[in-house]
Amino acid sequence: MKLSLRCLLFCLGFHFYPACTQMLPQARLTVEPQNPVFTGETVKLTCLVRSYIGWRYKWFKRNTGAELAPSGRYSKSENVFTIRGAAGEDNALYWCQGESSTGYLQSHISNAVQLAVTALPRATLTVQPHPPVFTGETVTLKCAIESHSGWTYKWYMGSSTNPAFQSEGNSFIISGLKESHAGQCWCQGQWKHRPLSIHSNTIHLRVQALPASTVVLQNPQSLFYAGDIMSLRCDLADYTDWGRYSWYRDRSLIPNMTSKAVAVTLLAQAGQNQFTCEGERNSRPKRSQVSTAIEITALAQRVETASQPSNNITHGGQDESLASTLSVSRMVCSLLVVSPYLFVSVILGVQCHRYRGANYRHSNRKHGRLKPYV
């Protein structure tokens, strides 16, 4: 759009001024980012006069009325005026105007734009349940931001500077908590892809191991046979309000056993039996650790001895034969022990008898008492 030379002359001579001003170009002002602007952000005010090039631009602030000049946080480049580190003092109404390179022609004043600079909203991180938390539990982290919607959330765990998770929602759920999750955690909010983000408060997440449990064998004997009954007790390290217990044989739940002390029958077949237990309570922590397994080796059915009455009834003649055999064996063993002494005694007795007989015959012959053999 060009002004005629005649109109320009009239304008310069202040003739027909209203008619000429209607033909002046219109300036337009835009602001980025759009309101609200948060403290610390960078704001760009762009002034544009369409269909014209080589124009110079001026920006004005309502509370001063004077042209804005580059200084400190303010700078301009061609048709863009930049405010770095927006602050409360930048809250104002702004407009701009274009001017030809010769300075003889100016555009209409632009539309006015209100810049609303507000403090960053606070982000508050909460955790449920409250620490300390225990391994295996489910934890919910919630990042609450006071105002506006459309936030994107980043979640940080431990000392890592990289987010562990990013979400559109303000909740982060961790299932099956591990001790490695312990440490500092915080969240970060970013609104509509703005470069400035909000850091929440920091929470120290304390993760504790579940209370330990131990299976105690209460039977006095050291050998067990298939079908024997065992007495087991489940001891827990912490707390005293354990109301229910679970017992496992070879990692399978034993039904209808919920007491601290139980009587368990070993399997009918010989082999190993593994028993574990855990406790349950109404308050947190709801459960204990599953105990280390206690291993019981069951031997084959025991061989009963002859001294037991039930064996005599069951086996009858076999037990009597066994008793007779044991008696004979004991007698033979006794004879073997005393036989050397008995043998020596017999020989001495025979020798003594022979000696006495010889003396008797010799005495009778000497006195004539013995008659010769006929």
Beta strands, then each sheet from edge to edge (+ up, - down):
strand 1: 27-32
strand 2: 37-38
strand 3: 43-49
strand 4: 56-61
strand 5: 74-77
strand 6: 80-83
strand 7: 92-99
strand 8: 113-115
strand 9: 117-118
strand 10: 123-128
strand 11: 133-134
strand 12: 139-145
strand 13: 151-157
strand 14: 165-167
strand 15: 171-174
strand 16: 183-191
strand 17: 197-199
strand 18: 203-205
strand 19: 207-208
strand 20: 213-217
strand 21: 224-225
strand 22: 229-236
strand 23: 244-249
strand 24: 252-253
strand 25: 261-265
strand 26: 271-280
strand 27: 294-299
sheet 1: 1+ 3- 6+ 5-
sheet 2: 2+ 9+
sheet 3: 4+ 7- 8+
sheet 4: 10+ 12- 15+
sheet 5: 11+ 19+
sheet 6: 14+ 13- 16+ 17-
sheet 7: 14+ 13- 16+ 18-
sheet 8: 20+ 22- 25+
sheet 9: 21+ 27+ 26- 23+ 24-
end
